[in-house]
Amino acid sequence: MNVTTGPDSVNIGTLTQEEWDAWYGTFERALGGVPKAPEERRLWRGLTEVARSLAARSGDGIVGTAGAFFFQVSVPGGALVPAAGLTMVSVQPTHRRRGLLRAMMRRLLDDTRERGEPLALLTASEPDIYGRYGFGSAAVRLSLTIDSTRVALRTPEGTDAARLRLFPPELVLDRCEALYAQRIRSRPGALVRGPGWNRLPLLAPDAGRAAHSPLQCVTVDIAGEFSGYARYSVEPVWAAHGAEGIVHVRDVEASSPEAYAALWRYLFDLDLTSSVVAENRPTDDPLIHLVTDIRRCDARVLDSLYLRLVDVGSALATRTYAVPVDIVIEVDDEFCPWNTGRWRLSGDGKGAECTRTRQAADLALSARELGAVYLGGVSLHGPAAAGQVRELTIGALDHGAQAFRSATAPWLPYVAF
């Protein structure tokens, strides 16, 4: 594919293995030019799906990058749906406003459709860009900075029976991954970690930050059973009056309330620390109910996972619905026009069907809004109040909003693209 605007022609083609270093370096420059640590760079090289990666080439070398990973993502009802995780998208500042991004997105989404993947996912460095390609903000994250000297935990009965042990993360990786895998289906937005992806949570703390300890892993056993883990690092901070270290929490998983509370109590009580930072937690995290003072947790909600339906019929049929639903939705999808039209959705908590229809529509919305509500964390009422969803049949908005909701908040547990 050639894109010719301005003084030179740019060819967009499939990446080769030999180009990977230059390609990834181009992507790093677009993000500010700070190189990744060698360990992280090696991991991404091994994970890159070259056949799904694009390089925009000109006489100046590689001037644009994009790619996709194959994932399975959990949706309401617990199904694991094939999805393309769009990644490494960048255009060099010398070649902006020439249609390169649009051309690469066109290639990626066409390829996703040809592969039969109903969904596309991404995390956005600049969120306003991707709405034009039909991506809606489908899951958010809770960021917490907790004053652990003034916030205590109300732990459930049985927490004191937990046995905590500290390990090098590598040594207990298999047990931690097995627990993570058991919990994926209960959380819309969670990703299956395929071969190689289990290494991502083990990367050393960001070298761009102040000095951190190596990554640590604490595990918890309840009645002799492995029941959870937390991975974290400590940033030593010293003030004139003493230690003010920061505990940076990477991830916490547990199979029971007692195990979960025991892990957080451990993180709150680490010596020479005064705060706990957890930048990526679900908005319905039980921790919110364990802390004694939510105001001193500096809780903020930030965007996280963006989602678009590549195949409306298949995507809507793969999830379940909170109440029985029978509704006709009119979809406007400018970038993927094969989705445009009316779709009859009928289903309940056991399954669903979604087929094209000529019946009159009950609701009308764009692909972007459909992506936002798909995982059940965004109510149809929100975009409707903003004029982005139109109710064409009285009562259809309430009916649809109840059906699409999820019992648990959608959440992307780790950034993989």
Phi, psi and chi 1 to 4 in degrees:
 res  aa     phi    psi   chi1   chi2   chi3   chi4
   1 MET       -  124.3  175.9 -173.3  -69.8      -
   2 ASN  -105.2  137.2  -71.8  -50.2      -      -
   3 VAL  -119.8  116.4  178.3      -      -      -
   4 THR  -119.8  101.4  -54.2      -      -      -
   5 THR  -144.4  139.7   57.1      -      -      -
   6 GLY    85.1 -159.5      -      -      -      -
   7 PRO   -77.9  -14.1   27.2  -34.6      -      -
   8 ASP  -141.9  166.2   61.1  -15.1      -      -
   9 SER   -98.0  140.5  175.5      -      -      -
  10 VAL  -117.0  129.8  177.7      -      -      -
  11 ASN  -103.4  129.2  173.9  -94.3      -      -
  12 ILE  -105.0  118.3  -62.0  173.5      -      -
  13 GLY  -143.7  178.2      -      -      -      -
  14 THR   -70.7  138.2  -55.9      -      -      -
  15 LEU   -65.6  148.6  178.6   68.6      -      -
  16 THR  -110.3  157.6   66.4      -      -      -
  17 GLN   -58.9  -37.7  -77.4  -74.8    3.2      -
  18 GLU   -65.8  -23.8  -65.8   73.3   22.5      -
  19 GLU   -89.4   -3.8  -67.1  176.4  -56.0      -
  20 TRP   -56.9  -46.0 -168.4   90.3      -      -
  21 ASP   -60.0  -46.0  -76.5  -44.2      -      -
  22 ALA   -65.4  -40.3      -      -      -      -
  23 TRP   -62.0  -48.4 -180.0   80.8      -      -
  24 TYR   -68.8  -35.9 -167.1   75.4      -      -
  25 GLY   -62.4  -37.5      -      -      -      -
  26 THR   -61.4  -43.6  -61.1      -      -      -
  27 PHE   -62.6  -43.6  173.0   67.6      -      -
  28 GLU   -60.7  -41.1  -73.8  179.6  -37.2      -
  29 ARG   -62.9  -37.4  -75.4 -165.2  -62.0  -84.4
  30 ALA   -65.1  -26.1      -      -      -      -
  31 LEU   -93.3   10.9  -65.2 -174.6      -      -
  32 GLY   118.6  -10.9      -      -      -      -
  33 GLY    90.4    1.9      -      -      -      -
  34 VAL   -80.3  117.8  178.9      -      -      -
  35 PRO   -71.8  146.3   25.0  -32.3      -      -
  36 LYS   -73.5  157.0  -62.8  -66.7 -175.1 -177.5
  37 ALA   -62.4  149.1      -      -      -      -
  38 PRO   -53.2  -40.4  -27.1   34.7      -      -
  39 GLU   -61.9  -43.4  177.9 -170.5    6.3      -
  40 GLU   -68.8  -39.3 -176.9  169.0   -6.7      -
  41 ARG   -61.9  -43.0 -167.4 -178.5 -179.1   95.4
  42 ARG   -62.5  -39.1  -75.3 -167.2  -61.4  -88.4
  43 LEU   -63.8  -47.4  177.8   60.3      -      -
  44 TRP   -65.2  -33.6  -74.3  120.0      -      -
  45 ARG   -63.1  -42.6  179.6  167.5 -166.7  150.6
  46 GLY   -69.0  -29.6      -      -      -      -
  47 LEU   -84.8  -22.7  -67.7  172.7      -      -
  48 THR   -58.1  128.3  -60.8      -      -      -
  49 GLU   -92.1   93.6  -62.4 -178.2   34.6      -
  50 VAL   -57.2  -39.5  174.9      -      -      -
  51 ALA   -65.2  -18.2      -      -      -      -
  52 ARG  -107.7   12.4  -59.8 -169.9   68.8  163.5
  53 SER  -111.1  143.8  -59.2      -      -      -
  54 LEU  -117.7  142.6  -58.2  174.5      -      -
  55 ALA  -123.4  127.8      -      -      -      -
  56 ALA   -95.0  115.4      -      -      -      -
  57 ARG  -113.2  137.6  -52.5  174.8 -177.3   92.0
  58 SER  -134.3 -173.7   77.1      -      -      -
  59 GLY   -62.8  -18.3      -      -      -      -
  60 ASP   -91.2    6.2  -61.1  -39.2      -      -
  61 GLY   102.3 -151.9      -      -      -      -
  62 ILE   -82.2  122.6  -64.4  176.4      -      -
  63 VAL  -117.9   -1.3  -63.2      -      -      -
  64 GLY  -155.3  147.9      -      -      -      -
  65 THR  -136.9  152.3   64.5      -      -      -
  66 ALA  -169.0  157.5      -      -      -      -
  67 GLY  -167.0 -178.7      -      -      -      -
  68 ALA  -148.8  146.8      -      -      -      -
  69 PHE  -111.7  151.3  -62.6  120.2      -      -
  70 PHE   -86.6  129.1  170.7   77.0      -      -
  71 PHE  -132.6  167.2  -75.3  111.1      -      -
  72 GLN  -120.4  128.2  -70.4  178.4  -69.6      -
  73 VAL  -118.2  139.1   59.6      -      -      -
  74 SER   -75.5  138.5  177.9      -      -      -
  75 VAL  -125.4  166.5  -58.8      -      -      -
  76 PRO   -52.8  130.6  -30.8   37.9      -      -
  77 GLY   103.6  -16.3      -      -      -      -
  78 GLY    94.9   -0.2      -      -      -      -
  79 ALA   -67.2  147.6      -      -      -      -
  80 LEU  -104.8  110.5  -60.3  176.3      -      -
  81 VAL  -104.1  132.2 -179.9      -      -      -
  82 PRO   -59.1  137.3  -22.7   33.7      -      -
  83 ALA  -149.9  148.7      -      -      -      -
  84 ALA   -94.7  122.9      -      -      -      -
  85 GLY   -93.9  101.2      -      -      -      -
  86 LEU   -71.5  138.2  -86.1   54.5      -      -
  87 THR  -151.2  165.6 -173.6      -      -      -
  88 MET    53.6   35.3  -47.5  -68.9 -175.3      -
  89 VAL   -85.0  121.9  178.9      -      -      -
  90 SER  -158.3  153.6   74.5      -      -      -
  91 VAL  -133.2  130.7  175.6      -      -      -
  92 GLN   -63.5  145.6  -67.9  -62.1  -74.2      -
  93 PRO   -59.4  -22.7   17.0  -29.1      -      -
  94 THR   -73.3  -14.2   52.6      -      -      -
  95 HIS  -127.3   24.8  -73.5   71.6      -      -
  96 ARG   -74.4  161.7  -66.5  175.5   60.9 -161.1
  97 ARG    60.0   34.4  -60.9 -175.7  178.0   89.0
  98 ARG  -119.7    6.4  -58.5 -169.9 -170.8 -174.8
  99 GLY    87.1    8.8      -      -      -      -
 100 LEU   -66.5  -44.5  -65.6 -173.8      -      -
 101 LEU   -61.7  -46.0  175.4   58.9      -      -
 102 ARG   -60.5  -41.8 -175.8  177.8 -177.6   85.1
 103 ALA   -65.7  -40.3      -      -      -      -
 104 MET   -69.1  -39.8  -70.1 -170.5  -66.1      -
 105 MET   -63.4  -37.4  -67.7  -64.0  -68.7      -
 106 ARG   -59.2  -47.1  173.8   80.5  -79.9  141.1
 107 ARG   -63.0  -45.1  -76.6  -85.0  -60.7  -92.5
 108 LEU   -64.0  -44.3  -69.3  174.0      -      -
 109 LEU   -74.6  -34.4  -70.3  175.2      -      -
 110 ASP   -62.2  -41.8  -74.1  -11.6      -      -
 111 ASP   -66.3  -40.1  179.3   67.4      -      -
 112 THR   -59.9  -42.6  -60.9      -      -      -
 113 ARG   -63.9  -43.9 -175.2 -169.2 -175.3 -160.7
 114 GLU   -63.1  -30.0  -70.0  173.3    6.1      -
 115 ARG   -81.6   -4.8  -68.9  171.4 -178.5  -93.3
 116 GLY    77.1   25.0      -      -      -      -
 117 GLU   -94.3  116.7  -63.4  161.0   -2.6      -
 118 PRO   -72.6  -18.3  -13.5   27.5      -      -
 119 LEU  -126.9  152.5  -59.1  173.6      -      -
 120 ALA  -127.6  141.6      -      -      -      -
 121 LEU  -128.5  154.6  -44.1  169.4      -      -
 122 LEU  -163.5  160.9   57.3   80.9      -      -
 123 THR  -111.2  143.7   54.1      -      -      -
 124 ALA  -114.9  126.1      -      -      -      -
 125 SER   -73.3  -29.3   55.6      -      -      -
 126 GLU  -132.6   94.4  -64.3 -177.2   88.0      -
 127 PRO   -60.0  -29.8  -23.2   33.3      -      -
 128 ASP   -68.9  -15.6   62.3  -33.6      -      -
 129 ILE   -71.0  -41.7  -68.2  175.4      -      -
 130 TYR   -88.1  -11.4  -66.3   98.3      -      -
 131 GLY   -61.6  -31.9      -      -      -      -
 132 ARG   -68.4  -15.6   72.5 -172.8   73.7  160.0
 133 TYR  -104.1   14.0  -56.9  115.6      -      -
 134 GLY    89.0   12.9      -      -      -      -
 135 PHE   -90.7  129.8  -73.6   83.9      -      -
 136 GLY  -112.0  152.7      -      -      -      -
 137 SER   -74.9  101.5  179.0      -      -      -
 138 ALA   -99.7  -19.1      -      -      -      -
 139 ALA  -149.2  140.5      -      -      -      -
 140 VAL  -116.7  171.5  -64.7      -      -      -
 141 ARG  -128.5  152.9   60.7 -174.9  171.7   94.0
 142 LEU  -101.1  125.3 -173.6   65.3      -      -
 143 SER  -107.6  128.5  175.3      -      -      -
 144 LEU  -125.9  134.8  -59.1  163.2      -      -
 145 THR  -125.3  104.7  -60.2      -      -      -
 146 ILE  -104.9  129.3  -56.4  167.3      -      -
 147 ASP   -79.0   94.3 -177.9  -11.0      -      -
 148 SER   -75.2   -5.7   53.5      -      -      -
 149 THR   -82.9  -16.8   66.1      -      -      -
 150 ARG  -125.1   -5.4  -55.9 -176.8   70.6  173.7
 151 VAL  -112.7  126.1  177.5      -      -      -
 152 ALA  -108.4  177.6      -      -      -      -
 153 LEU  -120.7  137.8  -65.2  172.0      -      -
 154 ARG   -95.7   92.7  -64.4 -173.7  -68.7  -95.7
 155 THR   -86.7  147.5   58.4      -      -      -
 156 PRO   -73.9  159.7   26.3  -33.7      -      -
 157 GLU   -58.7  135.6 -175.5  178.1  -11.3      -
 158 GLY   102.8  -10.1      -      -      -      -
 159 THR   -62.9  -36.3  -58.3      -      -      -
 160 ASP   -66.6  -16.1  -68.5  -18.7      -      -
 161 ALA   -82.3   -5.8      -      -      -      -
 162 ALA   -70.9  141.3      -      -      -      -
 163 ARG  -107.7  121.4 -177.6 -168.6 -177.4 -164.4
 164 LEU  -103.2  139.5  -64.3  165.4      -      -
 165 ARG  -140.1  142.9  -59.3  175.4   68.6 -171.4
 166 LEU  -104.2  131.2 -165.2   59.8      -      -
 167 PHE  -135.5  155.2  -70.8   99.3      -      -
 168 PRO   -61.8  133.2  -20.0   32.0      -      -
 169 PRO   -53.4  -35.7  -25.9   34.4      -      -
 170 GLU   -61.8  -34.7 -176.4   85.1   32.0      -
 171 LEU   -69.5  -28.6 -166.7   61.4      -      -
 172 VAL  -114.7   19.5  -71.1      -      -      -
 173 LEU   -58.0  -45.9  176.8   59.4      -      -
 174 ASP   -61.7  -42.3  -70.1  -14.6      -      -
 175 ARG   -67.1  -39.1  -77.7 -167.9  -72.0  172.0
 176 CYS   -65.3  -42.3  -65.6      -      -      -
 177 GLU   -66.6  -35.7  -74.4  -59.9  -65.7      -
 178 ALA   -63.6  -40.5      -      -      -      -
 179 LEU   -67.7  -43.1  178.6   59.9      -      -
 180 TYR   -57.2  -45.1  172.3   82.7      -      -
 181 ALA   -63.0  -34.8      -      -      -      -
 182 GLN   -65.1  -25.7  -69.9  172.1   12.1      -
 183 ARG  -100.9   -4.5  -60.9  177.4   56.6   76.7
 184 ILE   -60.2  -46.7  -70.4  172.2      -      -
 185 ARG   -65.8  -19.0  -67.2  179.7 -175.7  -88.5
 186 SER   -85.0   -2.6   64.7      -      -      -
 187 ARG  -131.8  101.8  178.1   67.5   70.3  175.7
 188 PRO   -54.6  136.1  -24.7   34.6      -      -
 189 GLY    98.6  -15.3      -      -      -      -
 190 ALA   -73.5  145.6      -      -      -      -
 191 LEU  -108.5  140.3  -56.6  176.0      -      -
 192 VAL   -69.2  133.8  174.4      -      -      -
 193 ARG   -94.9  105.8  -76.8 -155.2  -86.3 -104.1
 194 GLY   -79.8 -172.7      -      -      -      -
 195 PRO   -54.4  130.4  -26.0   35.0      -      -
 196 GLY    90.5  -30.4      -      -      -      -
 197 TRP   -71.2  -20.0  -72.6   98.8      -      -
 198 ASN   -67.4  -13.2   61.3  -19.1      -      -
 199 ARG   -79.6  -22.0  -49.0  -62.9  -53.3  174.3
 200 LEU   -60.2  -44.8 -168.0   59.9      -      -
 201 PRO   -68.1   -9.0  -18.1   31.7      -      -
 202 LEU   -95.1   -1.4  -59.6 -170.8      -      -
 203 LEU   -59.3  146.5  -72.0  174.4      -      -
 204 ALA   -62.0  154.0      -      -      -      -
 205 PRO   -53.6  149.7  -25.9   34.6      -      -
 206 ASP   -51.0  121.3 -169.9  -16.8      -      -
 207 ALA   -67.4  -16.3      -      -      -      -
 208 GLY   -77.2  -13.8      -      -      -      -
 209 ARG   -86.2  177.2  -65.7  177.5  175.5  172.6
 210 ALA   -62.9  167.0      -      -      -      -
 211 ALA   -58.2  128.8      -      -      -      -
 212 HIS  -114.8  159.6  -75.3 -140.2      -      -
 213 SER   -69.2  164.3   72.8      -      -      -
 214 PRO   -58.9  158.4  -21.1   32.3      -      -
 215 LEU   -61.6  134.8 -168.7   67.8      -      -
 216 GLN  -113.9  157.0  -51.1  -70.9  -43.7      -
 217 CYS  -136.1  120.4 -176.5      -      -      -
 218 VAL  -107.0  134.4   59.4      -      -      -
 219 THR  -113.8  160.7   68.0      -      -      -
 220 VAL  -131.2  133.9   58.0      -      -      -
 221 ASP  -113.4  137.3  -70.1   -0.5      -      -
 222 ILE  -119.9  121.9  -57.6  -73.8      -      -
 223 ALA    52.7   38.8      -      -      -      -
 224 GLY    81.2    1.4      -      -      -      -
 225 GLU  -105.0  136.0  -65.0  -69.7  -28.3      -
 226 PHE   -62.1  120.2 -179.2   81.4      -      -
 227 SER  -126.7    0.2  -58.3      -      -      -
 228 GLY   165.0  173.0      -      -      -      -
 229 TYR  -156.7  158.7   65.1   92.5      -      -
 230 ALA  -138.7  134.7      -      -      -      -
 231 ARG  -109.6  138.4  -62.5 -172.6 -175.5  108.7
 232 TYR  -160.9  166.0   68.0   95.8      -      -
 233 SER  -135.4  161.6   61.8      -      -      -
 234 VAL  -117.3  131.1  175.9      -      -      -
 235 GLU  -103.1  106.3  178.4 -175.0  -15.2      -
 236 PRO   -67.3  131.0  -17.0   30.8      -      -
 237 VAL  -134.0  131.3  177.9      -      -      -
 238 TRP  -123.2  127.7  -66.5   91.0      -      -
 239 ALA  -111.3  173.7      -      -      -      -
 240 ALA   -60.0  -31.5      -      -      -      -
 241 HIS   -93.1   -1.6   54.1  -90.5      -      -
 242 GLY   140.4 -164.2      -      -      -      -
 243 ALA   -78.5  139.7      -      -      -      -
 244 GLU  -137.3   46.9  -67.2 -175.2  -14.8      -
 245 GLY   -61.6  157.4      -      -      -      -
 246 ILE  -119.0  128.6  -56.1  169.4      -      -
 247 VAL   -93.7  117.2 -178.6      -      -      -
 248 HIS   -99.4  112.1  -67.6  -88.2      -      -
 249 VAL   -90.8  124.5  179.4      -      -      -
 250 ARG   -89.7  -51.6  178.4  163.8  -64.6  179.1
 251 ASP  -157.5  152.3   48.0    9.4      -      -
 252 VAL  -139.5  126.7 -178.5      -      -      -
 253 GLU  -134.9  140.7  -66.4  -75.5   -8.0      -
 254 ALA  -152.5  154.3      -      -      -      -
 255 SER   -99.7   -1.6   58.4      -      -      -
 256 SER  -150.5  157.1   71.4      -      -      -
 257 PRO   -59.1  -37.5  -24.7   34.6      -      -
 258 GLU   -65.4  -42.9  -63.2   79.7   13.1      -
 259 ALA   -66.0  -40.4      -      -      -      -
 260 TYR   -63.1  -45.9 -162.9   70.1      -      -
 261 ALA   -64.7  -38.5      -      -      -      -
 262 ALA   -62.8  -39.5      -      -      -      -
 263 LEU   -65.4  -45.2  -70.6  168.3      -      -
 264 TRP   -68.1  -36.5  -79.0  106.5      -      -
 265 ARG   -62.7  -39.4 -174.9  169.1   64.4 -178.2
 266 TYR   -59.9  -46.3  168.6   91.6      -      -
 267 LEU   -65.4  -35.8  -65.1  167.2      -      -
 268 PHE   -70.0  -28.6  -85.8   45.2      -      -
 269 ASP   -99.3    7.7  -69.9  -13.1      -      -
 270 LEU   -61.9  136.3  -74.7  171.0      -      -
 271 ASP   -61.7  149.1  -70.4  -19.8      -      -
 272 LEU    63.8   24.0  -54.9 -179.7      -      -
 273 THR  -126.1  154.5   67.1      -      -      -
 274 SER  -132.9   -2.6   62.6      -      -      -
 275 SER  -149.6  154.4   61.3      -      -      -
 276 VAL  -124.8  125.7  175.7      -      -      -
 277 VAL  -113.9  122.1  174.9      -      -      -
 278 ALA  -127.4  106.5      -      -      -      -
 279 GLU   -88.2  -10.4  -64.0 -178.2  -16.8      -
 280 ASN  -142.6   90.1 -176.6   22.8      -      -
 281 ARG  -128.0  155.2  -58.5  -56.2  -55.0  160.7
 282 PRO   -69.6  154.9   24.7  -32.6      -      -
 283 THR   -70.6  -17.3   54.3      -      -      -
 284 ASP  -105.3   29.2   58.5   -4.6      -      -
 285 ASP   -57.7  131.3 -163.8  -33.2      -      -
 286 PRO   -57.4  -22.1  -23.8   32.9      -      -
 287 LEU   -56.1  -33.3 -179.9   60.6      -      -
 288 ILE   -57.6  -33.2  -63.1  168.8      -      -
 289 HIS   -90.9  -14.8  -55.0  -75.8      -      -
 290 LEU   -83.3  -33.9  -68.5  173.2      -      -
 291 VAL   -72.7  148.4  -63.9      -      -      -
 292 THR   -84.6  -18.5   56.0      -      -      -
 293 ASP  -146.2   95.5 -170.5  -14.4      -      -
 294 ILE   -66.9  -25.6 -169.2   62.7      -      -
 295 ARG   -64.6  -29.9  -67.6 -173.8 -175.2  178.7
 296 ARG   -90.2   16.6  -64.6 -170.1 -177.0  -83.5
 297 CYS  -104.2   -2.2  -65.6      -      -      -
 298 ASP    44.1   56.4 -170.7   19.4      -      -
 299 ALA   -78.8  130.4      -      -      -      -
 300 ARG  -133.7  142.0  -65.7  178.6  -64.7  154.9
 301 VAL  -103.0  126.0  175.9      -      -      -
 302 LEU  -127.7  154.1  -56.4  169.2      -      -
 303 ASP   -66.9  153.6   62.9  -55.4      -      -
 304 SER  -141.9  -78.7  176.3      -      -      -
 305 LEU   -98.9  129.0  178.0   64.4      -      -
 306 TYR  -108.7  139.6  -72.9   77.6      -      -
 307 LEU  -137.8  142.5 -178.9  148.9      -      -
 308 ARG  -135.0  146.1   80.3  112.2   63.0 -139.4
 309 LEU   -85.6  116.3  -79.6   65.9      -      -
 310 VAL   -82.4  -34.1  178.6      -      -      -
 311 ASP  -130.0  100.5 -177.6  -28.6      -      -
 312 VAL   -58.6  -48.4  165.1      -      -      -
 313 GLY   -60.0  -48.8      -      -      -      -
 314 SER   -66.9  -43.2  177.0      -      -      -
 315 ALA   -63.2  -45.4      -      -      -      -
 316 LEU   -69.6  -25.4  -69.3  178.9      -      -
 317 ALA   -82.4  -13.6      -      -      -      -
 318 THR   -85.9  -18.7   56.9      -      -      -
 319 ARG  -102.6  166.0   56.8  155.5  -66.8  176.7
 320 THR  -104.1  175.2   61.9      -      -      -
 321 TYR  -131.4  143.4  -63.9   84.7      -      -
 322 ALA   -65.8  -31.2      -      -      -      -
 323 VAL  -135.0  157.5  -62.1      -      -      -
 324 PRO   -55.6  135.3  -27.0   36.2      -      -
 325 VAL  -133.1  140.7   61.8      -      -      -
 326 ASP  -147.3  102.1 -169.2   -9.3      -      -
 327 ILE  -149.3  148.4 -161.7  169.7      -      -
 328 VAL  -107.2  124.5  175.2      -      -      -
 329 ILE  -113.2  128.7  -56.9  171.6      -      -
 330 GLU   -97.9  119.6 -174.9  165.9   -8.9      -
 331 VAL  -108.0  132.7  177.6      -      -      -
 332 ASP  -108.4  116.1  176.4   26.3      -      -
 333 ASP  -133.8   93.3 -166.9  -18.6      -      -
 334 GLU   -68.2  -39.3  179.9 -179.5   -9.2      -
 335 PHE   -82.3  -31.0 -160.9   68.9      -      -
 336 CYS  -120.8   76.8  -65.6      -      -      -
 337 PRO   -63.1  -16.9   21.3  -32.1      -      -
 338 TRP   -64.5  -16.1   56.1   82.4      -      -
 339 ASN   -87.8  -17.1  -73.4  -36.4      -      -
 340 THR   -64.7  136.5  -64.1      -      -      -
 341 GLY   136.1 -168.5      -      -      -      -
 342 ARG  -101.7  137.0  -62.7  174.4 -170.9  167.7
 343 TRP  -129.3  129.2  -62.1   85.4      -      -
 344 ARG   -94.4  119.5 -177.6  177.5  177.4  179.9
 345 LEU  -107.7  122.8  170.6   64.7      -      -
 346 SER  -134.5  132.2   57.2      -      -      -
 347 GLY   180.0 -176.5      -      -      -      -
 348 ASP  -157.3 -155.3   53.2   25.5      -      -
 349 GLY   -74.9   -5.2      -      -      -      -
 350 LYS  -103.6  -24.4  -63.5  179.7  179.5  179.4
 351 GLY   170.6 -179.6      -      -      -      -
 352 ALA  -155.8  161.3      -      -      -      -
 353 GLU  -129.6  147.2  -66.3 -178.2   -7.0      -
 354 CYS  -145.3  114.1 -173.4      -      -      -
 355 THR  -133.0  157.9   56.4      -      -      -
 356 ARG   -66.1  150.1  -74.2 -164.2  177.1  -86.4
 357 THR  -150.9  159.4 -177.8      -      -      -
 358 ARG  -102.8    3.2  -66.2 -174.9  178.6 -179.2
 359 GLN   -64.0  157.4  -67.6  177.4 -101.1      -
 360 ALA   -63.9  143.2      -      -      -      -
 361 ALA   -79.9  146.2      -      -      -      -
 362 ASP   -95.8  -33.5  -59.8  -55.2      -      -
 363 LEU  -135.3  149.8  -67.3  173.9      -      -
 364 ALA  -132.0  134.1      -      -      -      -
 365 LEU  -158.8  168.0   73.5  174.3      -      -
 366 SER   -92.8  169.6   76.9      -      -      -
 367 ALA   -59.1  -34.2      -      -      -      -
 368 ARG   -63.0  -46.7  179.0  176.8 -177.3  170.8
 369 GLU   -68.3  -35.6  -80.1   61.6   59.8      -
 370 LEU   -64.8  -38.8 -170.2   56.9      -      -
 371 GLY   -63.4  -37.2      -      -      -      -
 372 ALA   -66.7  -38.7      -      -      -      -
 373 VAL   -90.7   -8.4  -55.5      -      -      -
 374 TYR   -58.8  -41.8  177.0   74.9      -      -
 375 LEU   -83.5   -3.5  -69.0  179.3      -      -
 376 GLY    89.0    6.4      -      -      -      -
 377 GLY   -93.1  -16.6      -      -      -      -
 378 VAL  -112.5  124.7  175.7      -      -      -
 379 SER   -77.1  143.1  170.5      -      -      -
 380 LEU   -57.9  -24.7  -80.3  163.3      -      -
 381 HIS   -63.4  -33.7  -76.1  -73.1      -      -
 382 GLY   -62.5  -61.2      -      -      -      -
 383 PRO   -63.4  -26.9   15.0  -26.7      -      -
 384 ALA   -65.2  -41.6      -      -      -      -
 385 ALA   -65.9  -23.7      -      -      -      -
 386 ALA   -89.2    3.3      -      -      -      -
 387 GLY    80.5   16.2      -      -      -      -
 388 GLN  -102.1   -9.3  -63.8  161.6   -4.1      -
 389 VAL  -127.8  130.2  174.3      -      -      -
 390 ARG  -108.3  129.1  -68.0 -177.1  -66.4  125.6
 391 GLU   -88.5  116.9 -176.7 -179.0   48.9      -
 392 LEU  -101.9  -18.8  -55.2  177.0      -      -
 393 THR  -125.3  127.7  -60.0      -      -      -
 394 ILE   -57.5  130.2  -64.7  174.4      -      -
 395 GLY    92.3  -13.4      -      -      -      -
 396 ALA   -66.8  -32.8      -      -      -      -
 397 LEU   -66.2  -47.8 -175.9   61.5      -      -
 398 ASP   -61.3  -44.0  -79.7  -16.0      -      -
 399 HIS   -60.0  -48.5 -179.2   47.2      -      -
 400 GLY   -66.1  -40.9      -      -      -      -
 401 ALA   -63.0  -41.2      -      -      -      -
 402 GLN   -65.7  -39.9  -68.3  174.9   37.2      -
 403 ALA   -68.9  -40.0      -      -      -      -
 404 PHE   -77.1  -17.9  -89.8   85.2      -      -
 405 ARG   -65.7  152.2   75.2  175.9 -173.5  -89.0
 406 SER  -111.8  141.9  170.4      -      -      -
 407 ALA   -66.7  -30.7      -      -      -      -
 408 THR  -117.1  147.6   53.7      -      -      -
 409 ALA   -68.3  133.9      -      -      -      -
 410 PRO   -60.9  146.6  -17.9   30.1      -      -
 411 TRP  -160.7  137.3  178.7   50.6      -      -
 412 LEU   -98.6  104.6  179.4   65.8      -      -
 413 PRO   -64.5  -26.0  -20.5   32.5      -      -
 414 TYR  -151.3  149.1   66.1  104.5      -      -
 415 VAL   -83.1  115.9  177.4      -      -      -
 416 ALA  -115.1   -3.4      -      -      -      -
 417 PHE  -153.0      -   35.5   74.7      -      -
